[in-house]
């Protein structure tokens, strides 16, 4: 997995929760490139959250998410373990405390990050509403406009009556997070000329590749569509566990069990019908 893949996965999960605080486990971070994780922590794109009460069980290859139990000890940290109820040959599985570590991001924290990187002053927090965060007043050579982060199935930036995917402005590579302010200023001032770097330049190619990847992921039947479908099925309350939901529905959706299970991580429990 590349830093860009990691970044897209994080934004997809955040968008699915409409920008609400989204948790990532130590298991998630272990799947991502070390340099990307270090950069996101250093730049506070992800911050430490409360310890988890469940974890991915290390007992077998099924990677079930199970509750973690604790036994107090006379000194030091309690002994943590998972009780496997799926197989008869496993039983109690020790869990290192590091597996309960969690990190988080949210629409509000990304708005703070963008404001800092662009040198903008965020308005009063009361100006933010669900799925919408004002970042600050961006000034161009001719015009100015409030820059707003919007979460509505995807994450976009809005300014001057235009909308642009967040991934076309904010990027993650091996060196960390970068913001392309020039893209925003060109929209703000209505500059429709080709970028100064020119067609075929490394910057242009990166933007085109990112736009093409977004188009593939977003199209009907694409990966984001399938992830949303499995989340919608889980939300119906048809299944009592996320593992069973992923196992029974992954084949029909044309995705792997691990991809389906990953899409269901940190999703809210279904609302009981009345």
VMD Tcl script that draws the C-alpha trace (Angstrom):
set ca {
  {0.00 0.00 0.00}
  {1.34 3.43 -0.95}
  {0.93 6.63 1.08}
  {-1.63 7.80 -1.51}
  {-3.62 4.56 -1.11}
  {-3.54 5.07 2.66}
  {-4.75 8.64 2.32}
  {-7.66 7.65 0.06}
  {-8.70 4.87 2.47}
  {-8.73 7.27 5.41}
  {-10.75 9.88 3.53}
  {-13.22 7.24 2.30}
  {-13.88 6.06 5.84}
  {-14.19 9.62 7.09}
  {-16.58 10.55 4.28}
  {-18.74 7.50 5.02}
  {-19.29 8.92 8.53}
  {-20.04 12.40 7.15}
  {-16.84 13.77 8.67}
  {-17.59 12.61 12.22}
  {-14.66 11.45 14.34}
  {-13.30 8.27 12.74}
  {-11.18 5.76 14.65}
  {-8.23 3.75 13.36}
  {-6.77 0.82 15.26}
  {-3.17 -0.20 15.73}
  {-3.95 -2.97 13.24}
  {-4.94 -0.35 10.65}
  {-1.75 1.62 11.19}
  {0.32 -1.55 10.84}
  {-1.04 -2.01 7.29}
  {0.05 1.48 6.23}
  {3.57 2.61 5.21}
  {5.63 3.58 8.25}
  {6.70 6.91 6.74}
  {3.06 7.83 6.01}
  {1.99 6.99 9.57}
  {4.88 9.00 11.06}
  {4.04 12.00 8.88}
  {0.33 11.91 9.72}
  {1.11 11.76 13.43}
  {3.69 14.55 13.23}
  {1.35 16.84 11.29}
  {-1.61 15.90 13.54}
  {-3.69 14.60 10.66}
  {-4.35 11.71 13.04}
  {-4.26 12.10 16.82}
  {-4.37 9.60 19.67}
  {-7.84 8.54 20.82}
  {-9.16 6.51 23.75}
  {-8.07 2.87 24.04}
  {-10.31 0.36 22.28}
  {-12.45 -2.23 24.07}
  {-12.17 -4.67 21.16}
  {-9.43 -5.66 18.72}
  {-8.63 -7.81 15.71}
  {-7.97 -11.26 17.15}
  {-4.43 -12.53 16.40}
  {-5.49 -16.16 17.01}
  {-5.98 -17.15 13.35}
  {-6.21 -15.86 9.81}
  {-9.91 -14.91 10.05}
  {-9.06 -11.55 11.68}
  {-12.32 -11.35 13.67}
  {-12.93 -8.22 15.72}
  {-13.61 -9.43 19.27}
  {-14.11 -7.93 22.77}
  {-10.96 -7.76 24.89}
  {-11.08 -8.97 28.52}
  {-8.69 -7.99 31.29}
  {-7.43 -9.75 34.41}
  {-5.89 -7.45 37.04}
  {-2.38 -8.39 38.17}
  {-0.60 -7.41 41.37}
  {1.88 -5.20 39.51}
  {2.03 -3.66 36.10}
  {-0.61 -3.64 33.39}
  {-3.52 -6.11 33.44}
  {-3.36 -9.29 31.36}
  {-5.46 -8.83 28.21}
  {-7.05 -11.62 26.20}
  {-9.78 -12.52 23.71}
  {-12.01 -15.57 24.12}
  {-12.54 -17.19 20.72}
  {-16.08 -18.53 20.27}
  {-15.63 -19.29 16.57}
  {-13.37 -22.35 16.77}
  {-12.85 -25.17 19.25}
  {-9.07 -25.30 18.89}
  {-8.17 -21.77 20.00}
  {-9.85 -20.71 23.26}
  {-8.14 -17.82 25.05}
  {-5.85 -15.62 22.92}
  {-3.41 -13.19 24.62}
  {-3.59 -9.62 23.29}
  {-0.74 -7.10 23.65}
  {-1.85 -3.74 25.04}
  {-0.52 -2.07 21.88}
  {-3.42 -3.62 19.93}
  {-5.87 -1.43 21.86}
  {-4.16 1.76 20.71}
  {-6.44 3.95 18.59}
  {-5.99 7.08 16.49}
  {-8.59 9.40 15.07}
  {-9.32 12.14 12.57}
  {-12.40 14.18 11.74}
  {-13.72 16.85 9.43}
  {-13.01 19.46 12.10}
  {-9.39 18.36 12.53}
  {-8.81 18.41 8.75}
  {-10.29 21.92 8.62}
  {-7.84 22.96 11.38}
  {-4.96 21.35 9.47}
  {-5.85 23.10 6.20}
  {-6.25 26.44 7.95}
  {-2.77 26.10 9.42}
  {-1.16 24.99 6.15}
  {-2.81 27.82 4.21}
  {-2.23 30.46 6.88}
  {-5.96 31.12 7.36}
  {-7.87 32.09 10.48}
  {-10.77 29.74 11.18}
  {-14.07 31.42 12.12}
  {-15.76 30.74 15.44}
  {-16.47 27.05 15.91}
  {-20.19 27.88 16.06}
  {-20.07 28.54 12.32}
  {-19.57 24.81 11.62}
  {-22.57 22.56 11.07}
  {-22.95 18.83 10.48}
  {-20.88 17.84 7.48}
  {-19.64 21.41 6.89}
  {-16.61 23.23 8.33}
  {-15.53 26.77 7.47}
  {-11.75 26.90 7.10}
  {-11.14 30.61 6.56}
  {-11.24 33.47 4.07}
  {-8.97 32.75 1.11}
  {-7.80 35.83 -0.80}
  {-6.64 35.79 -4.41}
  {-5.35 38.54 -6.69}
  {-8.88 39.58 -7.69}
  {-11.37 37.81 -5.45}
  {-11.83 36.36 -1.99}
  {-14.10 33.61 -0.69}
  {-14.71 31.51 2.38}
  {-13.09 28.08 1.98}
  {-15.36 25.32 3.28}
  {-14.82 21.59 3.80}
  {-17.93 19.55 2.99}
  {-18.59 15.88 3.80}
  {-21.49 14.47 1.80}
  {-20.54 10.96 0.73}
  {-17.20 12.37 -0.40}
  {-14.94 15.10 0.97}
  {-14.86 18.29 -1.10}
  {-13.71 21.86 -0.76}
  {-16.11 24.65 -1.67}
  {-15.17 28.22 -2.58}
  {-16.46 30.92 -4.91}
  {-19.47 28.75 -5.89}
  {-17.14 25.97 -7.03}
  {-16.52 22.51 -5.56}
  {-13.33 20.48 -5.85}
  {-12.39 17.06 -4.40}
  {-10.20 17.38 -1.31}
  {-7.72 14.94 -2.89}
  {-6.95 17.48 -5.62}
  {-5.71 19.94 -3.02}
  {-4.43 17.88 -0.07}
  {-2.05 14.97 -0.73}
  {0.06 12.51 1.24}
  {3.37 11.08 0.07}
  {6.46 9.65 1.73}
  {7.50 13.14 2.85}
  {4.19 14.04 4.47}
  {1.04 16.03 3.77}
  {1.16 18.86 1.24}
  {-1.47 21.35 0.13}
  {-1.67 22.81 -3.40}
  {-2.79 26.38 -2.75}
  {-2.37 27.30 -6.42}
  {-5.31 25.07 -7.41}
  {-7.57 27.01 -5.04}
  {-6.29 30.42 -6.13}
  {-6.85 29.59 -9.79}
  {-10.48 28.66 -9.04}
  {-10.91 31.76 -6.89}
  {-9.66 34.13 -9.58}
  {-11.34 32.31 -12.47}
  {-8.03 31.46 -14.13}
  {-8.79 28.75 -16.70}
  {-5.34 28.65 -18.27}
  {-3.22 25.52 -18.04}
  {-1.06 25.30 -14.88}
  {2.28 27.04 -15.22}
  {4.00 23.67 -14.82}
  {2.36 22.71 -18.13}
  {0.68 19.62 -19.53}
  {2.88 16.58 -19.10}
  {4.79 17.92 -16.10}
  {5.14 15.77 -12.96}
  {2.60 17.97 -11.13}
  {0.12 17.72 -14.02}
  {0.55 13.94 -14.29}
  {0.00 13.50 -10.56}
  {-3.20 15.55 -10.69}
  {-4.48 13.60 -13.69}
  {-3.68 10.23 -12.11}
  {-5.43 11.25 -8.89}
  {-8.51 12.45 -10.79}
  {-8.63 9.20 -12.78}
  {-8.31 7.10 -9.61}
  {-11.13 9.06 -7.97}
  {-13.32 8.53 -11.03}
  {-12.74 4.77 -10.96}
  {-13.43 4.50 -7.25}
  {-16.56 6.67 -7.43}
  {-18.30 5.13 -10.44}
  {-21.27 2.77 -9.88}
  {-19.87 -0.65 -9.05}
  {-16.53 0.87 -8.04}
  {-14.81 0.22 -4.75}
  {-16.44 3.13 -2.92}
  {-19.88 2.11 -4.19}
  {-19.36 -1.46 -2.94}
  {-18.09 -0.24 0.42}
  {-21.20 1.88 0.81}
  {-23.43 -1.04 -0.18}
  {-22.00 -3.28 2.55}
  {-22.41 -0.44 5.08}
  {-26.03 0.04 3.99}
  {-26.70 -3.70 4.42}
  {-25.19 -3.65 7.91}
  {-27.31 -0.62 8.83}
  {-30.53 -2.56 8.10}
  {-29.99 -4.67 11.23}
  {-30.22 -7.89 9.23}
  {-27.03 -9.24 10.85}
  {-26.02 -9.58 14.48}
  {-22.29 -9.20 13.78}
  {-20.12 -7.39 11.28}
  {-18.17 -10.59 10.63}
  {-21.30 -12.47 9.54}
  {-22.47 -9.53 7.42}
  {-19.14 -9.38 5.60}
  {-18.94 -13.16 5.20}
  {-22.47 -13.55 3.77}
  {-22.51 -10.49 1.49}
  {-18.95 -10.16 0.15}
  {-19.36 -12.68 -2.68}
  {-22.57 -11.07 -3.97}
  {-20.90 -7.65 -3.95}
  {-17.81 -8.95 -5.71}
  {-15.32 -8.00 -2.99}
  {-13.13 -10.00 -0.64}
  {-14.12 -10.75 2.95}
  {-11.25 -8.61 4.24}
  {-12.34 -5.63 2.09}
  {-15.95 -6.00 3.23}
  {-14.91 -6.34 6.88}
  {-12.62 -3.33 6.63}
  {-15.48 -1.23 5.22}
  {-17.55 -2.08 8.31}
  {-14.95 -1.03 10.87}
  {-16.11 1.77 13.17}
  {-19.58 1.84 11.58}
  {-22.42 2.63 14.01}
  {-24.50 -0.25 15.32}
  {-27.87 -0.53 13.54}
  {-30.70 1.43 15.13}
  {-33.26 -0.99 16.61}
  {-36.58 -0.81 14.81}
  {-39.56 0.38 16.85}
}
mol new
graphics top color blue
foreach p $ca { graphics top sphere $p radius 0.5 }
foreach p [lrange $ca 0 end-1] q [lrange $ca 1 end] { graphics top cylinder $p $q radius 0.2 }
display resetview
